[in-house]
Amino acid sequence: MKVPSLRLVLAVSLDGRLAPPEGGAAQLGGSGDRRVLEEALAWADGCLIGAETLRRHGSTCLIHAPDLLAQRLASGRGNQPVAVVVSSTARLSADLPFWQQPLERWLLAPAGTLPQQGFQRQLDHAGWPGALAALQAAGLERLVVLGGANLAAGLLAGGWIDALQLTLCPRLLGGPHSWVPLQAAVQGGAWQLEELRRLPADELLVRYRRVLAKP
C-alpha cells in the first residue's frame, strides 16, 4: 500500500510545550520559524490540520515568500498546498477566515458525514491506513502535519510520520500541553538527524527522519 510522505512541523518551547499551562496561544516562533514553516509548505502537496485546531486559530498557514511561490509555480503546482481538515463531525463555523483563504479545501471525515459548503472534496476516514492511501491516490504525495497534538499523536502512534521538523524556541512554559500528549502511545524507534539550522532570535531548527520504514 502506497501512502504519502508525512512531515510533522511544530514550534515548541525548550521544555517541549505548545501552549502555556492555562492553554491558549503561546505565540511561539518568530520570523525564522515562519520561513522554515513556509519552506515545508512549499515542499508539500497538502497539509493536515485538525478541526479543533482550525476552530481555535481560525485559519491555516499560507506561503507568502515570493521565492517559494515561484518555486511552486515553476514545478507546475498551485500557490498553496491543499488544506485537508481532519474531523469527526465536519462542524465548522461559517465565519472562520479559513473559508476566505486562497486555497483548495478537502475534508477527511467518517463516511456519511455531511460537510458544509466550502470543501471541494471529501474523503473517507475509517482509519489512517485507508485514509492515507486515499490521499496518495488523489495526488497528495507529500503532506505536512500542522496539528493539533491529538492528530499528531494518532499519526505517531501508528508510525505514519516520516519526518519531524521542530523549531525550538528559547522559552520555558511548563504545564501539560506537550507536543506529544502524556497519554499518547507513540511508536518507538530511531530517528536520524537531517538538518540543524540556527534561526534568528536564538531559535533552532532540527529536522529528523524516521529510520524504520512505515507499517
C-alpha distance (Angstrom), angle and dihedral (degrees) to the residues before:
residue distance angle dihedral
M1 . . .
K2 3.77 . .
V3 3.80 117.7 .
P4 3.83 133.9 172.3
S5 3.77 125.8 -89.0
L6 3.82 107.7 -104.5
R7 3.80 126.0 -152.7
L8 3.81 119.2 -172.7
V9 3.82 110.0 -147.0
L10 3.81 120.8 -166.8
A11 3.80 142.6 151.9
V12 3.81 109.6 -140.0
S13 3.79 137.9 175.8
L14 3.80 121.0 -110.3
D15 3.81 88.7 -96.1
G16 3.80 91.8 51.3
R17 3.79 99.3 -103.5
L18 3.80 128.6 144.5
A19 3.80 97.7 -167.4
P20 3.81 140.1 16.7
P21 3.83 119.2 -90.3
E22 3.80 92.7 -93.2
G23 3.81 91.9 50.9
G24 3.79 128.1 -122.3
A25 3.78 129.3 100.1
A26 3.81 118.2 -24.8
Q27 3.83 93.3 -168.3
L28 3.78 90.9 -134.6
G29 3.78 120.7 173.2
G30 3.78 131.6 42.8
S31 3.78 134.8 -150.8
G32 3.82 93.8 -55.9
D33 3.78 92.0 52.6
R34 3.79 89.8 48.2
R35 3.80 89.7 54.2
V36 3.80 95.4 51.7
L37 3.81 90.1 44.4
E38 3.80 89.8 55.3
E39 3.81 89.7 46.9
A40 3.80 88.5 56.3
L41 3.80 91.3 48.1
A42 3.82 89.9 49.6
W43 3.83 88.6 54.3
A44 3.80 93.1 50.1
D45 3.79 133.8 83.1
G46 3.79 90.5 -157.4
C47 3.78 143.5 -2.1
L48 3.80 128.1 -134.1
I49 3.79 116.7 -140.4
G50 3.79 128.5 173.6
A51 3.79 117.4 -121.4
E52 3.81 93.0 -125.3
T53 3.80 91.4 52.9
L54 3.79 89.0 50.3
R55 3.82 91.0 50.1
R56 3.81 90.6 52.6
H57 3.79 97.8 45.3
G58 3.79 99.2 32.0
S59 3.79 95.6 -143.1
T60 3.77 143.4 33.3
C61 3.81 129.5 -115.8
L62 3.79 120.8 -83.9
I63 3.80 134.1 -161.8
H64 3.82 111.2 -111.4
A65 3.82 103.8 160.8
P66 3.84 108.8 108.7
D67 3.82 94.1 -142.8
L68 3.80 92.2 53.2
L69 3.79 92.1 46.9
A70 3.81 88.4 50.4
Q71 3.81 90.7 51.3
R72 3.79 91.3 54.3
L73 3.79 91.7 46.8
A74 3.81 90.7 50.2
S75 3.81 90.5 52.5
G76 3.80 91.9 52.0
R77 3.81 96.4 -109.0
G78 3.78 131.1 125.7
N79 3.80 122.4 -96.9
Q80 3.79 93.7 -100.8
P81 3.81 134.6 33.0
V82 3.79 116.5 -112.1
A83 3.82 112.5 -88.2
V84 3.81 107.7 -131.1
V85 3.81 110.9 -165.8
V86 3.81 114.2 -155.9
S87 3.80 110.9 -151.0
S88 3.79 141.8 152.8
T89 3.82 93.3 -152.8
A90 3.84 108.7 19.3
R91 3.80 88.8 -138.6
L92 3.79 106.3 147.8
S93 3.78 128.1 155.5
A94 3.79 114.0 -102.2
D95 3.81 87.5 -138.7
L96 3.80 95.8 66.2
P97 3.83 113.4 120.8
F98 3.82 84.8 -132.9
W99 3.80 90.1 82.7
Q100 3.82 91.4 60.0
Q101 3.80 96.6 47.2
P102 3.83 115.0 113.8
L103 3.80 99.3 -113.3
E104 3.78 143.6 90.8
R105 3.81 115.7 -91.4
W106 3.81 124.9 -151.0
L107 3.80 129.2 179.6
L108 3.80 124.5 -140.1
A109 3.80 106.6 -165.8
P110 3.82 141.9 134.4
A111 3.78 116.5 -71.7
G112 3.79 112.2 -87.6
T113 3.80 94.7 31.4
L114 3.79 109.7 138.5
P115 3.81 108.3 -138.8
Q116 3.74 124.1 -154.0
Q117 3.76 120.5 -117.8
G118 3.78 116.1 -77.6
F119 3.79 101.1 63.2
Q120 3.80 114.3 105.8
R121 3.80 93.4 -162.2
Q122 3.80 140.5 15.5
L123 3.81 125.8 -155.4
D124 3.80 127.8 -170.6
H125 3.80 118.5 -106.0
A126 3.80 109.4 -162.7
G127 3.81 92.9 140.9
W128 3.78 136.7 -27.3
P129 3.83 99.0 -92.0
G130 3.80 93.3 59.8
A131 3.80 95.2 35.2
L132 3.80 93.7 52.7
A133 3.80 92.0 44.9
A134 3.83 88.9 52.6
L135 3.81 91.4 50.9
Q136 3.81 90.0 50.0
A137 3.81 90.9 49.3
A138 3.81 89.1 50.2
G139 3.81 90.1 58.4
L140 3.81 102.1 -96.5
E141 3.80 102.0 127.7
R142 3.82 98.0 158.2
L143 3.79 122.5 42.7
V144 3.78 133.0 -175.4
V145 3.81 114.9 -151.7
L146 3.80 110.2 -145.8
G147 3.81 101.5 175.9
G148 2.87 165.6 178.0
A149 3.76 114.2 -122.6
N150 3.81 95.9 -110.6
L151 3.80 92.0 52.3
A152 3.80 90.6 48.7
A153 3.81 91.8 46.3
G154 3.79 92.2 52.0
L155 3.79 92.2 51.9
L156 3.81 92.9 44.4
A157 3.80 90.8 48.9
G158 3.78 89.9 57.0
G159 3.79 93.9 44.8
W160 3.81 92.4 -117.8
I161 3.82 98.4 129.7
D162 3.82 111.3 95.4
A163 3.81 99.7 -179.2
L164 3.80 139.2 22.3
Q165 3.81 120.5 -148.5
L166 3.79 109.9 -173.6
T167 3.79 127.9 174.9
L168 3.81 107.8 -155.5
C169 3.79 109.3 -148.3
P170 3.85 120.2 -158.5
R171 3.81 96.3 -115.3
L172 3.80 136.2 100.3
L173 3.79 115.0 -144.0
G174 3.81 108.7 165.4
G175 3.77 122.3 -167.7
P176 3.80 131.5 96.0
H177 3.81 101.7 -64.3
S178 3.80 100.3 103.9
W179 3.79 120.8 162.9
V180 3.80 86.2 -118.7
P181 3.83 108.6 45.8
L182 3.81 113.1 -121.1
Q183 3.81 92.3 -120.4
A184 3.81 94.8 47.9
A185 3.80 115.8 121.1
V186 3.80 97.8 -149.5
Q187 3.78 122.5 177.7
G188 3.76 117.3 -102.6
G189 3.76 125.5 -138.8
A190 3.77 138.0 116.7
W191 3.81 128.8 -62.6
Q192 3.80 125.7 -156.8
L193 3.81 122.1 -143.2
E194 3.82 111.5 -118.0
E195 3.79 103.2 168.1
L196 3.79 139.2 11.2
R197 3.80 116.2 -176.1
R198 3.77 131.5 171.2
L199 3.80 110.9 -135.6
P200 3.82 130.9 -164.4
A201 3.81 119.2 -77.7
D202 3.83 91.9 33.3
E203 3.79 93.9 -69.8
L204 3.79 119.4 145.0
L205 3.81 128.9 -148.9
V206 3.80 116.6 -149.4
R207 3.80 123.0 -179.4
Y208 3.77 122.5 -170.9
R209 3.80 131.2 -178.5
R210 3.77 124.3 -149.8
V211 3.79 111.2 -109.8
L212 3.79 96.7 -153.6
A213 3.79 122.1 66.8
K214 3.80 122.8 -110.5
P215 3.81 120.9 -90.7
